[in-house]
Amino acid sequence: MIRATTLAHYLGLFLLVLAVGMLGLLGYTLWRGDPTPFKYSFLITSVVGASLYVLFPPPATELSLREAFLLVSVVWISVSAFGGLPFYFSSHFATFTDAFFEAASGFTTTGATVLADVEVLPKALQFWRCFSHWLGGMGIVLLGIAIFPLLGLGGMELYRAEFPGAKSEKLKPRIIETVLALWKIYFALTVAQYVALRLAGMSPFESVCHTFSTIGTGGFSTRTSSIAAFNSPIIEYILIVFMLLAGLNFTLHYRLWVEWRPKGFFLDLELRFYLLVLTVSTGTIFLSLIWQSGYAPSLALRNALFQVASIMTTTGFITDNFENWKPLPQLILLALMFIGGCTASTAGGLKASRILLLSKVVGREFKRMVERRAVFAIRFGNQVIPESVIQNLLNLVYLSFLVNFVACLLLAAAGIDVLTSISAVAATMFNVGPGLGQVGPSSHYGHLPALAKWVLTGCMLGGRLEFYIFLVILTPAFWRK
């Protein structure tokens, strides 16, 4: 049986974490003389969080799997709602729908925006947008586990719910040690990128904002035209490096930087497939930009590599309006939205390991057609993949395309054209941000009707939780005793 008091208690803890994040910006806005958005937001979030934490006692036993799934879903929805309050109380977002969309896009690291002009926002709101990427990148749930050891009870279930991929694994015997190890790596990458951007000439404020957006693979920028506004090859190549690092499985970072196992790092199948897709996609787009669009080789390589890294890691930064490219590179970028980064990374998408595993499943079926009596096991490296994992993978792919199709139908019913519907759904459900058509790299989502915004917000949250967790709570079996 699901214990509502337990969920309320833990939800209160997460809201208090969010309130602490707002507190620093409240101090900044008080100093600047415009504290209204963060004053009201901090008061509401902290009062609700403290009330839930105090009024509902902590559980005596650990969380069950169903409670963990429900808590993760409730936390992401609640954090998006309360995290959108600073936007709602400002004068730059017309409705709560827009504020919720922007906050959900931030915490799910999607990077889709309703703003036509980002630069009109005060610095505090710009910082909050990018900071939400950084929090959501590693996961607000994992942040809560790292700060509150009380969540050591049931912590492993939360960890599995947050990283449900085929290759999720514990680095340390205790979940709290695992989470802290991941956060140390995450923080180290953050510091390293900030220093690199400062050395490249970016201002302190824009360096920290773009670092948050890069490491969280989110894509919010302080400039309306994104990274293209800087017109700096050095900045672009720094961002490429850190986007690719953020899109890697964080257990690989641990093996390389903490355990110093470079052999295991470079022999990882998912990493090699990830780099293969990156190389082939970049090379194809590079040739297309030279031969079909007349780009100079150096500019073609720079734009091709940046946009492939940005879309594949689902970051969503822009250096060139790829809507002006020929159909082939546009289609490649659309396909990369579906592939995404690696499992247990901050990137979205189906994940490289799952695409590789799917190819092995298809290959096995071809073998079975030829040798009907033979038994073939599917291996991922040295590991034999259980049939239950393969079945779950096929179910996930089916759910992904079912959600994609239904969401496209709803957007079309709202009067949105086919290209925009398909690309907007793909860009939000796989947490990329920019799409094609009316939501292309030079446009935004603000002009869409309210129904479309709520559908796409659901796609963001469902994609961040990889559909299973978000949809399982809607089934009757989940609520049975």
N, C-alpha and C positions, 0 to 999 in steps of 0.2 A: 504494500500500500504506500502511496506517495504521501509524505508528511509535509503539509503546507507550511507548518511552523518552521520546519527545517529550511525550506527554500526561502522563506521570508527572512530568516536570520542571516543566511549567507548573502542574499541579495542586498541586505542592509550594509554588509561589509563592503561589497563591491561599489555601492553608491558612495560610501564614505571615501573610498579610494579616489573615485571620480571627483568628489568634493575637494579633496586635498589638491588635486591637479588644478581645480578652478581657483583655489585660494591664492596661489602665487600670482596668477593673472589679475585677481581682484586687487592685490597690493599694487601691481603695476598701474592698473587703471585709476586707482585712488591717487597715485602720485601724478598721473597725467591729467586728472580732473574729470574723467568720464567713466565712473565705476558702474553705471546702471546695468549693463548686460550681465556682468559677472557678479554683481552684488545680489541681485534677485536669484540668479542661477545657483550661486553658492548656498544661499539661505534655503531655497527649496530642496536642493539635492541633499544637503547636510541634515536638514530636519527630517526628511523622509528616510534617509539612510540610518540616522541615529535611532529613529522611532522603531523601525523594523528590527534593528539590532538589539535594542533594549527590551522591547515588548515581547519578542519571541525568543524563548530560551534556546541555547545551542543543543544539538542532538546528542544523545548518549551513545549512539552507534554510528558507524560510518555510512556514507551515502550509498544507496543502491545504484545500479546502472541506470535504471529509469529516472531516478531522482537527479542523477548527474546530467543526463540528456536534457531533462526539462530545465534544470538550473542554467545550463549553458545557453539554451534558447532564450530563456527569460532575461538573463543577464545582457545578452547582446541587444535585445529589443529595448530593454530599460536604459542601458547605457546610451543607445542612440537617441532615445526620447529625452533623457535628462541632459545628455551632451549637446542636444540641439537647442537647449534653452538660451545660451548666450547669443545664438543667431536670432532666435525668436524675439528676444528683448531688445535687439538692435534695430536700427531703422533700415537695414539693408536686405531683409528677407520679408516678403509681403505676407506670407502665411505660415502657419505651423507645418503645413505639408512641405514647403520649401526648406524650412529649418530642419525638420526631421530627415529629409532627403540628404541634405548637406552633411549632417552629423553621421547618418548611417554610411554615407559614402566615405567619410573620414575614418570611422572606426573599422569598417570592413576593408579598408585600404583600396577602395575602388577608384576614387579620384574623379568621379563624375561630379560636375558642379552645375548649379542653377544660375550662377552669376555670369552676367555678360561682361562685367568689368571687375576684376579681382582687386586692382590697385586702389579702388575707392574704400576698401575695408580698412579700419584701424589696425595698427600693428598687433594689438592684443588678439583680435579675431583671426588675423592671418596666422599668428602663432598657434592659436587653438586648433585651427583647421589642420595644420601640419603635425602638431603634437598628437592629435587624435590618430593619425597614421602610425606614429611611433608606438603608441599604446596598443592599438589594434593589431599592429604587425606581429608582435610576439604573442599577443592575445591578452585581453583584459582578464581572462580567467587565470592564465598563468601568472600574471602580475599579482593577482589576489593570493594565489598559493604561495608565491615567494614572500609576500609581506606578512601574511597571516598564517603562522604555523598551525593554527587551529584547523585549517583546511587540509592538514595532513591526513585527517580522517576522510576517507573517500577520495583522496587526492589523485590516486592512480586512475580512478574512473574519470575524473575531470580531465586528466592528461590525455587519456584515450579519446575522450569526446572532443578534445581540442585538436588532436592530431590523429584522425582515424585511418590514415593511409596504410598501405600494405607494409611499409618499411618503418613505421613508428617503433621506437625501441627506447628502453631506459638506458641512460648513460651511467647512472649511479644506483646503488641498491635502494635508496630511499627517494621518493618522488620529490621531496623538498630540495634535496641535493641536486637532482636532475634539473629542476627548474632554475635553481640558482646558477648552475653551470651554464645553462642556455642564456640566462640574462647577462652573465659576465661577458660572454662572447658577443652578444648583441650590443652591449654598452661599449665594448672595445672597438667594434666596427663603427659605431656612431662617432666616437672620439676621433678615430683615424680619418674618417671622411670629413669631419668638420675641419680638422687641421689642414687636410689636402685642399679643400675649397678656399680656406683663408689664404693659403700660400698661392693659390691660383688667382687671387685678387678679388674674390667675392666678399661683400661686407659681412660683418659678424652676424647680423640679424638674418640676412638671406642665406648665409652658410648654415646656420642651425636649422632654419625652416626646410631647406632643401635636403639637408642630411636626414631629418625626421622622415621626410617624404620618400627618400631613396631607400633607407634601411627598412622602412615599413612597406616598401614597394607600393606606395600609394599614388603619388603623382600630383598632389596639390602643389601649386607654385605660388610665389608672391607676385608673379607677373602674369598678365592676361594671356600673352603669347607664349607662356611657359619658358622653356630653356632657350628657345630661339631668340628671346629678347636679349640674351647676353652675347650671342654671336662669338663664342669663345671655344675654339677646338680643345684647349686644355681642360676647361670645365666639363665639356661634353665627354671627353675620354675618362676623366675622373668619375663622372656619373656612370659611365658604362661599366667600369670595373666594379663599383660598389653595387650597382643594380644586379650584376651577375653573381656577386658574392651573396647578396641578400636572397637571391633566388635559389641558392644551394641548400641542400639538406643540412640543418644545423648540427646533426650528429657527425657529419663529415668535417665540419669546422672543428668540432671537439677532437676528433681523431687527429687532425692535422696540427692544430695549434696547442692543444693541451697534452695529448698523449704522444704527439710527434710520431705519427704513423703515416708518412707520406705515401708509402706503397699502397696501403689500404685505401687511401684517399683517391689516388689516380687510377686504381683498378676498379673502382666502383662502377657498376654497369649503368646506373641511373645518371651519374655524372658524365660518363662517356657519351651516352645517348643525348643528354642535354647539350653538350658541346657540339655533337654532330649536327643536331637540328639547327643550332645557332650558326654553325659554319655554312651549311648548305643554304639556309635561308638568306644569310647575308650575302653569300656569293651570287645567288640568283638575282636578288634585288639589285646588287651592285652592277651586274651586267645589264639588267633592264634599264637602270637609270642612265647608264652610258649610251647604250645603243638606241633605246626607245625615247628617252627624254633629253638627251644631249648634255648630261651633266659632265663636268670635269672629273677625271678619275679620283682625285683626292677628296672632292666634295661628295661624290657618289659613295665612296667607301665610308666616309664619316657619317652621312645620313643613313645609309643602309644599316651599318652596324649599330648606330644609336637606336633607330626605330625598332629593329629586330630585338635588341636587348630590352628596350623599354616595353614592348608589347608582350614578348615571351615571358618576362618576369612579372607581367601585369602591373608595371609601374605606371605607365601612361604619360610620361613626359613627352614633349613634342619639340623637335628642332626643325621640322619641315612639314608642310601641309601635304600629307600623303594622299589626300583626296585628289590632288592634281597629278598623281602618279598614274601610270598605265594600269589596266585591270589586273595583270599578273601579280605585281608586288602587293596590290591591295588585297587580293585573294590570299596570298601567303600570310600577310599580317592577320587577316581574319582567322585563318587556320591556327596561327600561333596563339590567338586568344583561347582557343579550346585546349591546346596542349598545356600552356602555362609553364611554371617552374618545377622544382623538385618537391618531393614529399617532405613534410616537416620543415618547410621554409616559410617565409612570409609571403610568397607569391601565391596567386590563385590558379585557376585553370584545372583541368582534369589531373594534371601532374605527369611529369615525364615517365616515372616508373610505371604508372598505370597504362600509358600509351604503349610502352615497351612490352608490358605484360600482355596487353591485348593482342599485339602482333604475334606473340608466342602462342596465344590461344588459337588464333586464326591459322598459324602454321601447323599446329597440332591437328586441327580439323582436316587440313589438306593431307597430312600423313595418314590419318584414319581412313580417308576415302580410298587410299591406295592399299593400305595394309589393315584390313578390317579386324583381324584377330589380334593385332598387336596392342600393347598397353604402353602409352606414352605419358611420362611425367613431365610437368613443366617446371623448369629450374630457373631461378633468378640468382645468378652467380652460383655459389655452392649450395644454395638453399632450395629444397623441393617445396613448391608452393602447394598447400592443401587445396582440395577441390572446393572447400567452403569459402576460401578467400577468392577463388576464381568466380564462384557464384555471386559473391558479394560485389565483386568488380563489375560483372555483367549487369547486375541489378542497378548499380550506381550509374553506369553509362545509360541504361534505359531511363532511369529517373531524370538524368540530366537532359536528355533530348525530349522527354515528355514535358518537363517544366519549360524548356526552351520553346517548344511548339505551342503550348497553352498560352504562355506569356506573349508570344508573337501574335497569336489570335486576338488576345485582349487589346494589344496596342493597335492592331489593324482595326478592331471594332471602335477604337477611340478616334479613328480617322487619320492615323499615321501611315505614311507610305511604307511599302514592303521593305525596301532597302534599309530605311531608318529603323523599322521594327526589328528586323533580323539582327542588325549590327548593335542596336541599343541593348537588346536582350543579352546577346553574347558578351558585350562589353561590361554589363553590370553583373550578370550571373557568374562570370569568371573574374570579376573584380579588376577590370582593365581600366575603364574610364572612357576615353575617347572612342567613338565608333566611326560610322560612315553616314552619309546623307545629312539629315538635319542635326545630327549629334556628332558631326565630324570634328577633327582636331582644331578647326578654327571656329567651332560653334560651342553650344552648351545645351543643357537640358531644361533651362528655365522656361522655354516657350511651350513645352509639352503640357497637355491637360493634366489635371490633378489625378485622374484615374491612372494615367500612364506613369506618373511619378510614384504612386503607391505600388503599382505592379513592379516597377523597376527597383523600388526599395526592397520589396519582398525578394526579388532576384538577388540583390546584393547580400541580404542576410542569409538566404538559402545557399548561395554560392560560398559564402564565408564558412558556413557550417557543413558544407559539402552535402547538402540535400537530405541525406539519411536522417541526421539528427533533427533537422528542422521539420521534416515531413513525418517522421515516426510518431511524433506527439499528436498528430492529427488522426491516427488510426485508432479504432475502437479497442484493439488488443492492448494498446499501451496503457489504457485506463482501467483494464480489468484487474480485479484483485488477484 
